[in-house]
Amino acid sequence: MDNMVTELLLQPSGEFENFTRMSSSDFDLLLNKVSPMITKADTTFRKAIPAKVRLLITLRFLASGDSFKSLHYLFKVSSEVISRIVPDVCKALIEVLREQVKMPSTEEEWLEVENGFKSNFPHALGAIDGKHVTMVAPTHSGSTYFNYKKTFSIVLLALVNSKYEFMFADVGGILASRFRVFRRPFALQPDKVAIITLTCILLHNFLMKSNSSNQEYNSPGTIDTYDNNGDLLREGSWRQEVDEHCAIRSVTRRGRRPTVSAVKIRNEFAEYFYNKS
């Protein structure tokens, strides 16, 4: 198994990056951070699976969406063991990457977020949306995770800045195009679905900010392109890569009466734009 990692690293440029969706240097960086948490001791009967293989299995699962059975044939590790490795490594990644997702805490940080949005709209401080992360009906869950779309899911609520980086996530479409584990509903328990989703969010921010991995992870044409007025010039390829079978699905908008505070805010904006013009 160790040889597989070595062989991947020795492959022509791009092979390792395509396999893991990150550079070898970022892989090593993550490995150094999570190794103390995922390294297991050898026993009298068998040698432990190395930390680098555990991390590689997890990253491949997230990047490709391959089933545990497919990963078993690829890594020569049983499906049952892989089903334990993935959540364990995801928990470790969440621990070491937790600071990758954080809300601005100062006036300067909020102004930086606002300046990134070319929306011609005052105080645009983020784009917020909710998504259903669909899964196969959990055992003995009854109607707990059943939603109005007649699927089973947990709900992801996220706030992103103009750089497509998550500032807040409570456990979209772009996430599914980067991590193919979201290409179909999860056949896992809700707690593991939540862990995997949060791991992908943290890895997304980590790779978007990385100089060595950004080119592979965020290839040209992937995201939408806007002009200086905030008008859409070209849709990103992620829109074609996500379909109705994807595990991440939009939350349907439903009409309802606005609150008093919402009406007040809307009227203040209307007055601002009317007087400005």
Backbone hydrogen bonds, N-H to C=O, Kabsch-Sander energy under -0.5 kcal/mol:
donor,donor_aa,acceptor,acceptor_aa,energy
4,M,1,M,-0.5
5,V,1,M,-1.1
6,T,2,D,-1.8
7,E,3,N,-2.9
8,L,4,M,-2.2
9,L,5,V,-2.2
10,L,6,T,-1.3
11,Q,7,E,-0.6
11,Q,8,L,-0.9
15,E,12,P,-2.1
18,N,14,G,-2.2
19,F,15,E,-1.8
20,T,16,F,-2.2
21,R,17,E,-2.5
27,F,23,S,-2.0
28,D,24,S,-2.4
29,L,25,S,-1.9
30,L,26,D,-2.5
31,L,27,F,-2.7
32,N,28,D,-2.4
33,K,29,L,-1.4
34,V,30,L,-2.5
35,S,31,L,-2.2
37,M,34,V,-1.5
38,I,34,V,-1.5
38,I,35,S,-0.5
39,T,35,S,-1.9
43,T,46,R,-2.6
54,R,50,P,-2.1
55,L,51,A,-2.5
56,L,52,K,-2.0
57,I,53,V,-2.8
58,T,54,R,-1.9
59,L,55,L,-2.6
60,R,56,L,-2.4
61,F,57,I,-2.1
62,L,58,T,-2.3
63,A,59,L,-2.6
64,S,60,R,-2.5
65,G,61,F,-2.0
71,L,67,S,-2.3
72,H,68,F,-1.7
73,Y,69,K,-1.5
74,L,70,S,-1.6
75,F,71,L,-3.0
76,K,72,H,-1.7
77,V,72,H,-0.6
82,I,78,S,-2.4
83,S,79,S,-2.2
84,R,80,E,-0.7
84,R,81,V,-1.0
85,I,81,V,-2.4
86,V,82,I,-2.4
88,D,84,R,-1.5
89,V,85,I,-2.8
90,C,86,V,-2.4
91,K,87,P,-2.3
92,A,88,D,-1.6
93,L,89,V,-2.6
94,I,90,C,-2.5
95,E,91,K,-1.8
96,V,92,A,-2.1
97,L,93,L,-2.1
98,R,94,I,-0.6
100,Q,97,L,-2.6
101,V,98,R,-1.1
102,K,100,Q,-0.6
110,W,106,T,-2.0
111,L,107,E,-2.4
112,E,108,E,-1.9
113,V,109,E,-1.7
114,E,110,W,-2.5
115,N,111,L,-2.6
116,G,112,E,-0.9
116,G,113,V,-0.7
117,F,113,V,-0.6
117,F,114,E,-1.2
118,K,116,G,-0.6
119,S,117,F,-1.1
124,A,121,F,-0.8
125,L,123,H,-1.1
127,A,160,V,-2.4
128,I,126,G,-0.5
129,D,158,A,-2.1
131,K,156,L,-2.8
132,H,249,R,-3.5
133,V,131,K,-0.5
133,V,154,I,-3.2
134,T,132,H,-0.8
134,T,247,A,-3.7
135,M,152,F,-2.5
136,V,186,F,-3.9
141,S,138,P,-1.5
144,T,141,S,-2.2
146,F,143,S,-1.0
147,N,151,T,-2.7
150,K,147,N,-2.2
152,F,135,M,-0.6
153,S,145,Y,-2.5
154,I,133,V,-1.7
156,L,131,K,-3.4
157,L,155,V,-0.5
157,L,170,D,-1.6
158,A,129,D,-2.6
158,A,156,L,-0.5
159,L,168,F,-2.5
160,V,127,A,-2.3
161,N,165,E,-2.2
164,Y,161,N,-1.6
167,M,159,L,-3.4
168,F,159,L,-1.6
170,D,157,L,-2.8
171,V,169,A,-0.7
175,L,172,G,-1.6
176,A,172,G,-1.5
177,S,173,G,-1.2
178,R,174,I,-1.3
179,F,175,L,-2.5
180,R,63,A,-1.3
180,R,178,R,-0.7
181,V,62,L,-1.7
182,F,179,F,-1.9
183,R,180,R,-1.9
184,R,181,V,-0.5
186,F,134,T,-1.9
192,K,189,Q,-0.8
193,V,189,Q,-2.0
194,A,190,P,-2.4
195,I,191,D,-1.8
196,I,192,K,-2.5
197,T,193,V,-2.4
198,L,194,A,-2.3
199,T,195,I,-2.2
200,C,196,I,-2.1
201,I,197,T,-1.8
202,L,198,L,-2.2
203,L,199,T,-2.7
204,H,200,C,-2.4
205,N,201,I,-1.9
206,F,202,L,-2.3
207,L,203,L,-2.8
208,M,204,H,-2.3
209,K,205,N,-1.6
214,N,210,S,-1.5
217,Y,213,S,-2.9
218,N,214,N,-3.4
219,S,216,E,-0.6
222,T,219,S,-1.9
225,T,234,R,-2.7
227,D,231,D,-2.3
230,G,227,D,-1.9
233,L,225,T,-3.5
234,R,225,T,-1.6
237,S,221,G,-2.7
238,W,222,T,-1.8
239,R,236,G,-1.5
240,Q,237,S,-1.2
241,E,237,S,-1.1
242,V,238,W,-0.7
246,C,243,D,-1.6
247,A,182,F,-3.9
248,I,182,F,-0.7
249,R,132,H,-2.8
249,R,247,A,-0.7
251,V,130,G,-1.2
252,T,250,S,-0.6
263,V,259,T,-2.1
264,K,260,V,-2.1
265,I,261,S,-2.3
266,R,262,A,-2.4
267,N,263,V,-2.4
268,E,264,K,-2.0
269,F,265,I,-2.2
270,A,266,R,-2.3
271,E,267,N,-2.5
272,Y,268,E,-2.1
273,F,269,F,-2.6
274,Y,270,A,-2.3
275,N,271,E,-2.4
276,K,272,Y,-2.1
277,S,273,F,-1.8
